[in-house]
């Protein structure tokens, strides 16, 4: 009987103390597993969001680079046009100076020809007049 009492007492201890504690541990473990699953789910969402954000930043960066490239090309084209305009102005100025010098030398040449030619004519008249006198 003593063994039966002891067995009953162990059974009573198991049912009153150990099983309720085991139920509490199992419920806590289930809650913990649920929290872990929720955290994993949240982490997956954060990772997806981070990947989308990364793509957005990369896309925006590309758009920014493209815009900067267009801006730089525009500024360089403006500088090129301004340089070409200055070069054309200098070319035109130099050409006008050359034309002015040509015209001046043509006038000087014509005047010299006229003076030299008229001097010969005057000399010839003087010689003719001298011979007749």
C-alpha positions as CSV (number, residue, x, y, z in Angstrom):
1,X,0.0,0.0,0.0
2,X,2.7,2.3,0.7
3,X,3.8,1.9,-2.9
4,X,0.3,2.7,-4.1
5,X,0.2,5.8,-1.9
6,X,3.5,6.8,-3.2
7,X,2.4,6.3,-6.7
8,X,-0.8,8.2,-6.1
9,X,1.2,11.0,-4.5
10,X,3.5,11.2,-7.5
11,X,0.5,11.1,-9.8
12,X,-1.1,13.9,-7.9
13,X,2.1,16.0,-7.9
14,X,2.4,15.4,-11.6
15,X,-1.2,16.5,-12.3
16,X,-1.2,19.4,-9.9
17,X,2.3,20.8,-10.2
18,X,4.1,19.5,-13.3
19,X,1.4,19.4,-15.9
20,X,0.1,22.9,-15.3
21,X,3.7,24.2,-15.4
22,X,4.3,22.2,-18.6
23,X,1.1,23.8,-20.1
24,X,2.3,27.2,-19.1
25,X,5.7,26.5,-20.7
26,X,4.1,25.1,-23.9
27,X,1.8,28.2,-24.1
28,X,4.8,30.5,-23.6
29,X,6.8,28.6,-26.2
30,X,3.9,28.9,-28.6
31,X,3.6,32.6,-28.0
32,X,7.3,33.0,-28.4
33,X,7.2,31.1,-31.7
34,X,4.3,33.3,-32.8
35,X,6.4,36.4,-32.0
36,X,9.4,35.0,-33.8
37,X,7.1,34.4,-36.9
38,X,5.8,37.9,-36.6
39,X,9.3,39.4,-36.3
40,X,10.4,37.3,-39.3
41,X,7.4,38.6,-41.3
42,X,8.2,42.2,-40.3
43,X,11.8,41.7,-41.2
44,X,10.9,40.3,-44.6
45,X,8.7,43.4,-45.1
46,X,11.5,45.7,-44.0
47,X,13.9,43.9,-46.4
48,X,11.5,44.2,-49.3
49,X,11.0,47.9,-48.4
50,X,14.8,48.4,-48.2
51,X,15.2,46.7,-51.6
52,X,12.5,49.0,-53.1
53,X,14.1,52.0,-51.5
54,X,17.5,51.0,-52.9
55,X,16.0,50.6,-56.4
56,X,14.4,54.0,-56.0
57,X,17.6,55.7,-54.9
58,X,19.5,54.0,-57.8
59,X,16.9,55.1,-60.3
60,X,16.9,58.7,-58.9
61,X,20.6,58.7,-59.0
62,X,20.6,57.7,-62.6
63,X,18.0,60.4,-63.4
64,X,20.2,62.9,-61.5
65,X,23.3,61.9,-63.5
66,X,21.4,62.1,-66.7
67,X,20.2,65.6,-65.8
68,X,23.7,66.7,-64.8
69,X,25.0,65.3,-68.0
70,X,22.5,67.3,-70.0
71,X,23.3,70.4,-68.0
72,X,27.1,70.0,-68.5
73,X,26.6,69.4,-72.2
74,X,24.4,72.5,-72.4
75,X,26.9,74.7,-70.6
76,X,29.8,73.3,-72.7
77,X,27.7,74.0,-75.9
78,X,27.1,77.5,-74.7
79,X,30.8,78.0,-74.1
80,X,31.6,76.6,-77.5
81,X,29.1,78.9,-79.2
82,X,30.5,81.9,-77.3
83,X,34.0,80.9,-78.3
84,X,33.0,80.4,-81.9
85,X,31.2,83.8,-81.9
86,X,34.3,85.5,-80.5
87,X,36.5,83.8,-83.0
88,X,34.1,84.8,-85.9
89,X,34.2,88.4,-84.5
90,X,38.0,88.4,-84.5
91,X,38.1,86.8,-88.0
92,X,35.7,89.5,-89.3
93,X,37.7,92.3,-87.6
94,X,41.0,90.9,-89.1
95,X,39.3,90.5,-92.5
96,X,38.1,94.1,-92.4
97,X,41.6,95.3,-91.4
98,X,43.0,93.4,-94.3
99,X,40.5,94.9,-96.7
100,X,41.2,98.4,-95.4
101,X,44.9,97.9,-95.9
102,X,44.3,96.6,-99.4
103,X,42.1,99.5,-100.2
104,X,44.7,101.9,-98.8
105,X,47.5,100.4,-100.8
106,X,45.4,100.4,-104.0
107,X,44.7,104.2,-103.5
108,X,48.4,104.8,-102.8
109,X,49.3,102.8,-105.9
110,X,46.8,104.7,-108.0
111,X,48.0,108.0,-106.7
112,X,51.6,107.1,-107.3
113,X,50.8,106.0,-110.9
114,X,48.8,109.2,-111.5
115,X,51.6,111.3,-110.0
116,X,54.3,109.5,-111.8
117,X,52.4,109.5,-115.0
118,X,51.5,113.2,-114.7
119,X,55.1,114.0,-113.9
120,X,56.2,112.4,-117.1
121,X,53.6,114.2,-119.0
122,X,54.6,117.5,-117.5
123,X,58.3,116.7,-118.1
124,X,57.5,115.9,-121.7
125,X,55.6,119.2,-122.2
126,X,58.5,121.1,-120.6
127,X,60.9,119.5,-123.0
128,X,58.7,120.2,-126.0
129,X,58.3,123.8,-124.9
130,X,62.0,124.1,-124.4
131,X,62.8,122.9,-127.9
132,X,60.3,125.3,-129.4
133,X,61.6,128.3,-127.5
